[in-house]
Amino acid sequence: MNNTSYDIIIVGGGMVGSTLACLLAEGFAKDPQKSNRRIAIIEAFDTVDFDKNTPYDLRVSAISRFSQHVLEQAKVWQSIKNKRISPYEAMHVWDAIGEGEIHFSAAEIGEPNLGHIIENQVIQSSLADQAKASPFIDWLCPNTLKNLSISDDVALATLDNDTLISAPLIIGADGARSQLRDKANIEIEQQDYGQHGLVAVVTTEKSHQETCWQRFMPTGPLAFLPLADGSSSIVWTLPADRSPAYTAMNDETFMQTLKEALGNKLGNITSVSKRATFPFYGTQAKQYVKKRVALIGDAAHTIHPLAGQGVNLGIKDAAELAKQLLNSSSSDLGSLKLLRKYERARRGDNVATMRAMEGFRLLFGHSASVVVNARNVGLNTLNKLPMVKNEIIRKAMGV
């Protein structure tokens, strides 16, 4: 078996792992002293060419303006735009119990939009195409990580086809069930939220007005995310023991139930795609780094998706780790001193966002009258404080 040496190995070629690889490749291309560096991406599933004529996929992400800037730096944003994106100009959030509401608008802060709703497959395919075309990146697919050995100066990875590859740094970007995290013996803290997310694409009687609509109910939030063709991608948080009943409903019953759940905000639901559900967990790796090993994205942390921040946090991880690796004067990319700079920069933000989402979940899941009254007063008061409200949305956008 031959041992192919790399400078960096990335396990996982999804949105976060490929973003990191493309950022690093762009950095290497700009620095003559790094022109001989090489990256390996180990990915189990190859991407499918995107077809504009296919229906919208069920899995979408709300990409923040910060994430957009990172994807521009990775040289993939134009490719994403050429495929299919859906900018949104406003966000309307309200409480199902009471009259509390808040409205965020791009116009109020002088921005063209608040972000974009983009299918995951659109982002993934654009990143994969960029990675495959890069002279700095080897796309090893379909492959998985079979074994991992860490020594003082190198990480040695055995692939499922028994190929051996090595690098001074190996990075886990392989999702919430990360193989690399397990093989590196990094433990996680996990909380089962007892909820499932139901996703589908629907059309509505009234226009979505390029607005994200989110209604908080005691059982969990319901979000309608605007798509460019006038339809909406929905994410409906449901108790885990009740979600099977919603997927089993016939379309007519489901559409009527969905209309009522949104408070008839967009009129009748006129069509619905197939539906799917997935469980919600909150996880934090007890450590993001070890010598020769780093975790990013869902391999390091997952949060409740009620504010759509999961993939944006992962892209922030990729941007920060790329910055540390490209700016380091050390020749040892896997040194613990270097990797801890990345961990210090990202763990606090990730944990704080996770706790904030859990706090919102608990706050809006509480039906005691004193809590209901307090949160409704809070929403309405905040809505009347434009300077504070607009600072909140700017921070969420990353501008």
Salt bridges, closest charged atoms under 4 A:
ASP31 OD2 - LYS34 NZ 3.78
ASP46 OD1 - LYS132 NZ 2.76
GLU72 OE1 - HIS69 ND1 3.39
ASP95 OD2 - ARG375 NE 2.47
GLU101 OE1 - HIS92 NE2 3.19
GLU108 OE1 - LYS389 NZ 3.48
GLU111 OE1 - ARG65 NH1 2.92
GLU119 OE1 - ARG84 NE 2.88
ASP129 OD2 - LYS83 NZ 3.87
ASP138 OD2 - ARG38 NH2 2.66
ASP162 OD1 - LYS146 NZ 2.83
GLU187 OE1 - LYS286 NZ 3.07
ASP251 OD1 - ARG275 NH2 2.75
ASP317 OD2 - HIS301 NE2 2.53
ASP317 OD1 - ARG346 NE 2.77
GLU320 OE1 - LYS323 NZ 3.48
ASP332 OD1 - ARG292 NH1 2.68
GLU343 OE2 - ARG347 NH2 3.66
ASP349 OD2 - LYS316 NZ 3.60
ASP349 OD2 - ARG346 NH1 2.88
GLU358 OE1 - ARG355 NH1 3.08
